[in-house]
Amino acid sequence: MKKVILIIAILFASATAATAQQKPYDETIDAMEQIRAAVAEAKASNRYVMCQVGGNWCPWCIRFAQFATTDSLVAPLMAENYVYIHVNYSKANKNLEAMRFLGNPGRFGYPVFVVLNSEGTPIHIQESESLEEGKGYNPKRVAKFLRLWSKKVVETEIK
């Protein structure tokens, strides 16, 4: 009986974790509050903010969310250089104030990435199509994008 309960508990935990991984966007959150908190964290940790705009309705958004945190080339670059957040845009919560603040990034399709500097100013909008390959993302192209828009590179003084 204990084995059965343990197996059920493990299966439940796995299903819960899988569901959480499949739904990276919180439709209930105020995106401007989310952005302000990320900017504060970025400033304190000497990084930029990477806003992945999209929703749980978008298969490519979910793919990138998983890819960005598990790919052996991309995940360390993301963690080292960015505070990575998922800004929801859906029928449930369009977060219109945030969309205006981010420069109407949906015009590029979803997901779309907006890089904010550590002061919270949007400095780049990146469409995702050029980062895609087959049914996923090209690690080298994504890594290049992350490197080129990192704080270390953007704020390097030209001598």
N, C-alpha and C positions, 0 to 999 in steps of 0.2 A: 504494500500500500504506500509506503514511504517513497519507493522508487517511482510509482505512478504520479504521486503528487510532485516530486522533484522534476520529473519529465514534463509535466504540464506547466509547472512554473518556468522551466527553461524555455519551452515553446512559446509561452505567453510573453516572456521578456524579449525573446528574439523577434516575435511578431510586432511588439511595441516598438522596438528599436528600428525595425525595418520600416514601419509606418512613419516614424519620426524622420527617418532618412528620406523617405519619399515625399514628405511634406515640409520642405525647408522654410516655406513662407508662412508667417503668422498673419492671418487675415484680420485679426482683432487689434493689431498694434497700430499706434499712431506713428506713421513713418517719420514725421519731423522730429518727434521725440527720440525715435530710434537713431536717426541721423545725428542729432545733437550728442547723444550718449557715445556714439561711435567716434565722433570728432574729438570729444574730450579724451577718450581712451587713446586715440591716435596721437594726439598732442602729447600726452603723458608718456607714450611709449616710442616716440620719434618715428612714427609710421604715417602712412596715408590711409584713407578709407576706400575700400572697394565695395561699391553698391552694386549688387546684382539685382536688376529690376526685372520682375516677371511675376509668376504666380504658380501655384500648385497645379493649375490647369495646363501648364506648358511642359510637355515632355522634355524639351531641350533644356529648360530651366532646371528641372530635376536632375537631368544627366550632368549638367555642369556643376551643380551643387555637390554631387557625389564625387565627381572627377576632381574638383578643386581641393577636396580634403583627403583624397586617397592616392592620387597619382604621385609616384615617387619623385618626379621632377618638379611638378607644379605645387604640390602641397607645402613643401618647405619654403618656397618662394612666397607663397601667399601668406603663410604664418609670419615669416620674417619681416615682410614689407607692408602688410595691410591689416587693417581691422576689417574683416570680411562680413558684410551684412546682406540680408535678402530683403529688398524693399518690395512689398506686395503691391501689385496692381491687378485687381480682379473686380468682378461685378459686386462682390461683397464689400470691398474696400478699395476704392480707386486712389485714395491718398492724393487727391488733386493738388493740394498745396505742395507736397513733396515732388510731384511730377513737374510742376512749374519751376520749383527751386532747382531741380536737377537738369533743367533745360529741355523738357519734353522729350525724354529719351526714347519713348515708345515709337517715335517716328522711324526708328531704325529696326523695329521688330523686337522680338523677345527670345531669349534673354538679351538684355543690353546692359553694359557695364559702365558705370560712371565713377571716375576716380575723383576723390575730393582730397585737397591738400590738408595739412594738419590744422589749418585755420577754418576749414569747412567750405572752401571755395571749390566748385566744380572746375576741374582743369582738363578733363578729357572724357568724351563719350565714345565707347567702343562697341560697334555692332559685333555680333557673335558669328555671323556666317563665315567670315574669313578665318575663324579659329576652328571651324568644324572640319571633320574628316569622316566620311562614311556615316556611321550612326553614332559617332562620338566626337571627341575633340582631339586635335593634334597637339600633343604635349610640347613639342618644340615651338610651335607658333604661339601657344598660350604663354609659355615661359618667356618668350621674347617680349610679348606684350607686357607681362608683369614686370620684367626687368626695365623696359624702356620708360615705364610710368612710375617707377619706384621713387621714393623721396631721394635716395642716394644719387640717382641719375638726374632727375629733374632739377635738383637744387645744387648740382655740382657747379662750382664756379668755372667760368671759361677764363683761361689765362693766356 
